Every structure is written in C-alpha cells, then in structure tokens.
Amino acid sequence: MALELIYQPAARADLDSLYDWIAQAADSHTAFGYIGRIQGACRALLNFPGRGTPHNELALGLRSIPFERRATIYYRVTDEAVERSFGSSTMAGTQNATSADRSRTSPRPPPVPG
C-alpha cells in the first residue's frame, strides 16, 4: 500500500507564516516557489520515508531532513502515512511570523493537500 502525505495543522500554519514572511521580505513569486519546493521535499519522503534523522528524544517516531541548508522538515512515519507534524524550523536570520504578519493580505499558494 502506498503511503499518504498528511500535513498536520501546525505544519499548515507554519507554511502560511513562512509564505507571508518571504512574500513580505522578497515577493509572492519567490514565496510561492520556496513553499512549492518544501512541498516537493515532503512528497519525496513518500519514496524514502526512513531517510531522515530520528529524534525519538523529542517525540517517538519523529524524524527530520534538512531543507536547502536553511530549514528543517520534521515528520513522522506511520504504517499508512508520512505526517508532517511540525513545520519548517529555524530559518537562518529570521524570526517566527507574528499574528499581525499572518493577518496581512497577500496572494497565497494553493492549499496544502491532505
């Protein structure tokens, strides 16, 4: 049976915040491209889900992979799915977006499936 990719609510919110931050710092085209590449890296986990570094000391079954030397993708693999339960962490030289940043209107990428 093929694995399914599931984005947990925290991961969806993180992608939205990251999109907003990049769109504000650069432009929406750059933000859309970056989020698309993150989603592509997540889809690639369906082919090799066990390749990431285990982090059982943080949460049972939690794994991570680096993304473009600027972010870390955290995920968990179950018998049926790859769950992106935490968002990208630690963007070099950036801070987490605040709720005021998220409320700003900007073009959004297509909704995250799952």
C-alpha positions as CSV (number, residue, x, y, z in Angstrom):
1,M,0.0,0.0,0.0
2,A,1.3,3.5,-0.9
3,L,1.9,6.0,1.9
4,E,-0.2,9.1,2.1
5,L,1.3,12.6,2.9
6,I,-0.6,14.3,5.7
7,Y,0.1,17.9,6.8
8,Q,-0.9,18.4,10.4
9,P,-2.4,21.8,11.4
10,A,0.8,23.1,12.9
11,A,2.7,22.4,9.6
12,R,0.0,24.1,7.6
13,A,0.1,27.2,9.8
14,D,3.9,27.2,9.6
15,L,3.8,27.1,5.8
16,D,1.4,30.0,5.8
17,S,3.6,32.0,8.1
18,L,6.7,31.2,6.1
19,Y,4.9,32.2,2.9
20,D,3.9,35.6,4.4
21,W,7.4,36.3,5.7
22,I,9.1,35.5,2.4
23,A,6.4,37.5,0.4
24,Q,7.0,40.5,2.6
25,A,10.8,40.2,2.5
26,A,11.0,39.4,-1.2
27,D,7.9,38.9,-3.3
28,S,5.0,36.5,-3.7
29,H,6.6,34.7,-6.6
30,T,9.7,33.9,-4.5
31,A,7.5,32.8,-1.6
32,F,5.4,30.6,-3.8
33,G,8.5,28.9,-5.3
34,Y,10.0,28.3,-1.9
35,I,6.8,26.8,-0.4
36,G,6.5,24.6,-3.5
37,R,10.0,23.3,-3.1
38,I,9.2,22.4,0.6
39,Q,6.1,20.6,-0.5
40,G,8.1,18.7,-3.1
41,A,10.7,17.7,-0.5
42,C,7.8,16.4,1.6
43,R,6.3,14.4,-1.3
44,A,9.8,12.9,-1.9
45,L,9.6,11.4,1.6
46,L,6.8,9.1,0.3
47,N,9.5,7.3,-1.7
48,F,12.1,7.0,1.1
49,P,10.4,7.8,4.4
50,G,13.1,6.4,6.7
51,R,15.9,8.5,5.3
52,G,15.7,11.3,7.9
53,T,17.5,11.6,11.2
54,P,15.5,10.1,14.1
55,H,14.6,12.3,17.0
56,N,13.0,9.9,19.5
57,E,14.3,12.0,22.3
58,L,11.9,14.7,21.3
59,A,8.9,12.6,20.3
60,L,8.5,8.9,19.5
61,G,8.9,8.3,15.7
62,L,9.9,11.9,14.9
63,R,12.4,12.3,12.1
64,S,13.9,15.3,10.3
65,I,15.6,16.2,7.0
66,P,17.4,19.4,6.2
67,F,15.9,21.6,3.5
68,E,18.1,23.9,1.4
69,R,20.5,24.5,4.3
70,R,18.0,27.0,5.8
71,A,15.2,24.9,7.3
72,T,14.5,21.5,8.8
73,I,11.4,19.5,7.9
74,Y,10.1,17.4,10.8
75,Y,7.9,14.4,10.1
76,R,6.6,11.1,11.5
77,V,6.1,7.9,9.5
78,T,3.2,5.6,10.4
79,D,2.1,2.4,8.6
80,E,-0.2,4.4,6.3
81,A,1.2,7.9,6.1
82,V,4.0,10.4,6.3
83,E,2.8,13.1,8.7
84,R,4.3,16.5,8.6
85,S,3.5,17.3,12.2
86,F,5.9,20.1,12.8
87,G,6.7,22.9,10.4
88,S,10.0,24.1,9.0
89,S,12.2,25.3,11.8
90,T,14.9,27.9,12.2
91,M,15.1,29.9,9.0
92,A,18.6,31.4,9.1
93,G,18.5,35.0,10.2
94,T,14.7,35.2,10.5
95,Q,12.1,35.2,13.3
96,N,8.8,33.5,13.5
97,A,5.9,35.5,11.9
98,T,3.6,37.1,14.4
99,S,-0.2,37.0,14.1
100,A,-0.1,40.5,12.7
101,D,2.1,39.2,9.9
102,R,-0.3,36.4,9.1
103,S,-3.3,38.8,9.0
104,R,-1.7,40.8,6.2
105,T,-3.3,40.1,2.9
106,S,-1.1,38.6,0.2
107,P,-1.6,36.1,-2.6
108,R,-1.5,32.5,-1.2
109,P,-0.1,29.4,-2.7
110,P,-2.7,26.6,-3.4
111,P,-4.0,24.9,-0.3
112,V,-1.8,22.1,1.1
113,P,-3.4,18.8,0.3
114,G,-4.4,16.3,3.0
